[in-house]
Amino acid sequence: MPRVSAYPMVQVGDALELILARAQPLGTETVDLMHARGRVLGQDIVADADLPGLPRSSVDGYAVMAGDDAAEFEVLEEVTAGRLAHVQVRPGTAVHIMTGGTLPPGADAVVMVEEVEQTNGRAILHHRPRRGENVHPPGMDLTQGQHVLAAGSRIGAAEVGLLATVGCAQVPVYRRPRVAVLATGDELVEPHETPPPGSVRDSNRYALMAAVEDAGAEVVWHAHARDDEAELERAMRQGLAAADVLITSGGVSMGTRDLIKPLLERMATIQFGRVSFKPGKPLTFATTEDSKLAFGLPGFPVSSLVTFEVFVRPALLRLGGATQVLRPRVRVALGHEIRPDSVRLEYQRAIVTWQDDRFVARTTGLQSSSRLMSIVGANALLEIEPGTESLPKGTMVQALLLANL
């Protein structure tokens, strides 16, 4: 008699919706601005003052009164950025000013230095400016009280600069999710070891730990456990005790040594145990009474990473407070024929480039779930709907962008 799974098959969209509904943002903390990059902002940020606070020059030139038709101008002094003028501009006078310098009283325009001839303290203008020309007025960049960054924003280099601009030296951020990663299987050995016949090096644990950190979370515990029920249960409980999220790889299918699902049933509530998804049908998701999340990922390296990308990464981002948790999607043209899976939505690894005014995708070759090379260098996952007919070259499909093109 064939074995039948006790878990109903769920669709990809339903599975993701279920996961995100149970991934609630963690609490907030405060970090120094120097350590804010990569974190998620915990509250809205407003400008503490107008920027600029006073009118300033946008060029190197001469500050004058617009409409002054004097034949030549007396240059009263030079003003550089960060230094205020000691004089007032009157008809027939000018101030030599540098980019970023504050306009002296009386001046309301700046003539670029390339359009001025200066000799012995006198300036002749070859251009008559209009009022406000080459001047940044107060509040041009920011106005006091203006909302400049929203809670849930990922903090990058530009955001760090903006936080510094508005004086936010101590930054409120969401706590990073703590993650435990457990690799399972009698066949695994450490990367520095030479695998004996029938064994392989443990690539999943290290790939998943890197993916966890790329998603803005932190790995606080990791281990390898053999396919022994007592050892696995002990390790899983340790991982759940140490972290907000437990990620396991391997042991979730229907073999006699696939023990993760039964063990999760003892310590959590399994929300689903199968997804109509390729590669990674046996993906399992469970939640504990204290709202911790557990993901049982498949053991093949590509299945493990692809299921992480589609299901686990959004959950970690949501736990970390991010409002945008899904990868951007674009329509791409197939660069060659693709045969879809007849039953399941398939995520094929691909390289997307811009050709002939559109995005074109070519897969990375053999899409075996064990072939890690199929995801190395890929910048997209193609969403291939199930079907019985091959998709010819040029067919438009949807793609998740994994990296900048």
Secondary structure by P-SEA (a helix, b strand, c coil): cbbbbccccccaaaaaaaaaaaccccbbbbbcccccccccccbbbbbccccccccccccbbbbbcccccccbbbbcccccccccccccccccbbbbcccccccccccccccccccccccccbbbbcccccccccccccccccccccccccccccccaaaaaaaaaacccbbbbcccbbbbbbbbccccccccccccccccccaaaaaaaaaaaaacccccccccccccaaaaaaaaaaaaaaccbbbbcccccccccccaaaaaaaccccccccccccccccccccccccbbbbbbccccaaaaaaaaaaccaaaaaaaacccccccbbbbbbbcbbbbcccccbbbbbbbbbbcccbbbbbcccccccccccccccccbbbbcccccccccccbbbbbbbcccc
